[in-house]
């Protein structure tokens, strides 16, 4: 006989007693898998969403987009040399004389004297008529003369003409790309929760929107010139310079917050001087916790947009309404920050025909795979930066 030694068979696993499902081969057990894949933070971009909803997008025709602003007339003149009650000339900061002309009525905000200006020259108001209305007084260096109006003699001409020059500002759009792909087999394998391309495309869309949101919050305007330009958009942190409130050494009480709003709610079409008196505080959960601690009974929920399901808490202050919205991107790495925004002066900008889009089949022809990408060439237009405020330093 041939020399033949068969291999011994592996002994099967024995089950003692009544069979339980946990003892069966796991491949036999049907997985109870939810139909949908849960995606973390499905709405993580309130700034991006609201700027596109409240104000129409701007379509730019150049990666460098510009806009013009015109400020209000400056009416403050600073006194640099003390003067007596009978002096007919006053020395002021050089250049401030251009803010007024003959016929201007100036109010010394300390002494309450009103003074009629007869002529101006570099750093000087002269030919003054003092004590308009009878009240006079000695002036001090550091006093403020407030231009109130021009008063004319009957029958005279217009006099000197004054106006404010417009100034132009600019920002860039930046190219943000979020690529992702699938092998040929991955495209056809049946999976719980739906085909991989479908579910992954939905998830990548959220991540792409978050990338744009980060640029709108924290981008720095910049340009790198290589073979072609690489441009970077300037976001809120870059533009806001006038109203920055550091609360690291401030006890965040309702009184302190209202004092901040006294300045923060002034300017812009959402301000309380010439506007609606409504602004939006995009903030971290930490800020919401602090504000809720002392303002709970003053907060009311408001639906901002029924179509997108946006809700906010409205805080009514003596200086106007503040709509409180949580900005999830601030929670993770910037919990100490918040932005008080006038959305009338924020605008989402996209380069013509290059707004956010899904581009498919970006792979090379010889690859057994599929590559897609979300593509955006976008930026943000931050107008009248003094209409917005930035808050930092809350204890975390």
Secondary structure, DSSP 8 states (H G I E B T S, - for coil): ----------------SS--GGGS-GGGS-----SS---S-SS--HHHHHHHHHS--EEESSSEEEEEE------EEEB-S-B-TT-S-EEB-TTGGGG--TTEEEEETTT--EEE--EEETTEEES-EEEETT----B-TT-EEEEEEE---TT-----------EEEEEE-EEEEEEEEEETTTTTS--TTS-HHHHHHHHHHHHHHHHHHHHHHH---EEEESSSEEEE---HHHH--S-EEE-TTS---HHHHHHHHHHHTSSSTTSSSSS-SEEEEEE-HHHHHHHHHHHGGGEEEEEEETTTTEEEEEEEETTEEEEEEE-HHHHHH-TT-EEEE-GGGEEEEEETT-SSEEE---S-TT-SEEEEEEEEEEEEEE-SGGG-EEEE----
